[in-house]
Amino acid sequence: MGDSGQLNLRPLALPGSLDDLVGLVGADLDAIVTMLTDRASQTLLLSMRQRRQLRCELWNRLVDSVNDVVAALDVENR
């Protein structure tokens, strides 16, 4: 995400067997976050601060979910 210098965004951390997918998954997550943030901003008339907070929260929760599930699958398959 382009705002990573200003926001505390967690990194996408896929295991080595899926390392080649980090860019693709990251781009997809970014697209999802952007669509949801844009729609919420238009619908709810969010301020720039609220928009940045929402974007950061969405990104971090989605990344945490992907990281947790993929890490668990990696451990199960060892």
C-alpha positions as CSV (number, residue, x, y, z in Angstrom):
1,M,0.0,0.0,0.0
2,G,1.3,3.4,-0.9
3,D,0.6,5.0,2.5
4,S,2.9,2.7,4.4
5,G,5.3,5.5,5.3
6,Q,2.5,7.3,7.3
7,L,0.6,4.3,8.6
8,N,1.5,1.4,10.8
9,L,0.7,-1.3,8.2
10,R,1.6,-4.9,9.0
11,P,3.4,-6.9,6.2
12,L,2.0,-9.9,4.4
13,A,4.1,-12.8,5.5
14,L,3.5,-16.0,3.5
15,P,5.6,-19.1,4.1
16,G,8.4,-19.9,1.7
17,S,6.3,-22.3,-0.3
18,L,4.0,-19.4,-1.2
19,D,6.6,-16.7,-1.3
20,D,6.0,-16.2,-5.0
21,L,2.4,-15.1,-4.3
22,V,3.2,-12.2,-1.9
23,G,3.0,-9.6,-4.7
24,L,-0.2,-11.0,-6.2
25,V,-2.0,-11.5,-2.8
26,G,-0.8,-8.1,-1.6
27,A,-2.2,-6.4,-4.8
28,D,-5.5,-8.2,-4.3
29,L,-5.7,-7.1,-0.7
30,D,-4.8,-3.6,-1.6
31,A,-7.6,-3.6,-4.2
32,I,-10.1,-4.8,-1.7
33,V,-9.1,-2.3,0.9
34,T,-9.2,0.5,-1.7
35,M,-12.7,-0.4,-2.9
36,L,-14.1,-0.7,0.7
37,T,-12.4,2.5,1.8
38,D,-13.6,4.5,-1.3
39,R,-17.2,3.3,-0.9
40,A,-17.2,4.0,2.9
41,S,-15.7,7.4,2.3
42,Q,-18.3,8.3,-0.3
43,T,-21.2,6.9,1.7
44,L,-20.3,8.1,5.1
45,L,-18.4,11.2,4.1
46,L,-15.3,10.3,6.1
47,S,-12.7,12.9,6.9
48,M,-9.1,12.2,5.6
49,R,-8.1,11.0,9.1
50,Q,-11.0,8.6,9.3
51,R,-10.3,7.4,5.8
52,R,-6.6,6.7,6.7
53,Q,-7.7,4.9,9.9
54,L,-10.2,2.8,8.1
55,R,-7.7,1.9,5.4
56,C,-5.1,0.9,8.0
57,E,-7.5,-1.1,10.1
58,L,-8.9,-3.0,7.0
59,W,-5.4,-3.7,5.7
60,N,-4.1,-4.9,9.1
61,R,-7.1,-7.2,9.8
62,L,-7.1,-8.7,6.3
63,V,-3.3,-9.3,6.4
64,D,-3.5,-10.8,9.9
65,S,-6.3,-13.2,8.7
66,V,-4.3,-14.3,5.7
67,N,-1.1,-14.6,7.7
68,D,-2.7,-16.6,10.4
69,V,-4.6,-19.0,8.2
70,V,-1.7,-19.7,5.8
71,A,0.8,-20.1,8.7
72,A,-1.6,-22.7,10.3
73,L,-1.9,-24.6,7.0
74,D,1.9,-24.5,6.6
75,V,2.4,-26.0,10.1
76,E,-0.3,-28.7,9.5
77,N,1.4,-29.8,6.3
78,R,4.8,-30.3,7.7
